[in-house]
């Protein structure tokens, strides 16, 4: 496994859960030695197109990568709702978060800041997959919606077509971040 030596020593039993960016980054090219299970969901598998990434995925599956789907997406959806990230997360993203929730000792490889945000809120460890330069979030963000006209904030703005006060457009706005370290 090229580039991910800081994840865990080979004698640690953990579940390494990959999102599509871990496969597309080119950094995860072989199965890690030791007791780690490497998992993806069927939705992540289906996200990988064709060409080199598809061939890599097929090779990793032959080498022991497991396709495992979560039993229940609702806890992941609830967590994503609490941060305000749900409207921006794809079904594969939700499936990765749900699988991490259901796994005893997970480590998620993802470059997706919204997935990282929900994982950080849930205190589930993650590592950036490297596609965007090994960047990870440092604090949990929550989102609300601000009216472009009157300036009022709405937590449920994703359910509103426009401002119920003045009728102007609502724009997603980050609330003040909270450190969770």
Secondary structure, 3 states (H helix, E strand, C coil): CCCCCCCCCCCCCCEEEECHHHHHCCCCCCCCCCCCEEEECHHHHHHCCCCHHHHHHHHHHHCCCEECCCCCCHHHHHHHHHHCCHHHCCHHHHHHHHHHHHCCCEEEECCCHHHHHHHHHCCCCEECCCCCCCCCCCEECCEEEEECCCCCEECCHHHCCCCCCCCCCEEEEECCCEECC
